[in-house]
C-alpha cells in the first residue's frame, strides 16, 4: 500500500497571495503564530476547525490549502 502525506500550501497563500506575516495571519484566524509555523513546516496538522477557518480566510476550498500526496 502506498503511503500518503498531507501537503499544505499555507505559506504560499500567506506570503505570495496575501503578503502577510505568520503573526498577522494568526491574529486574523484566531490561532497561534507557533501553530502557523508548525503547519507550514509540515510538523503539525491543524484541526478541521482551524483548517476551515484558514480556507475561509483565503476564500478558497480547504482542498486547495491542504491535499494528500502519494509518497513513492
NORWO-V526979 format. One record per pair of residues at least 6 apart in sequence whose ideal C-beta (glycine too) atoms are under 6 Angstrom apart, sorted by the first residue. I is the first residue (numbers start at 1). J is the second residue. Records with the same first field share a line. If there is no record, write none. Layout:
I->J + J
//
This chain:
2->70
3->71
4->68 + 70
5->69 + 71
6->45 + 66
7->67 + 69
8->39 + 66
9->65
10->39 + 40
11->40
13->58
14->20 + 25
22->33 + 36 + 37
23->33
25->36
26->32 + 33 + 36
28->57
29->53 + 54 + 57
31->50
38->44
39->46
51->62
54->65
55->62 + 65
//
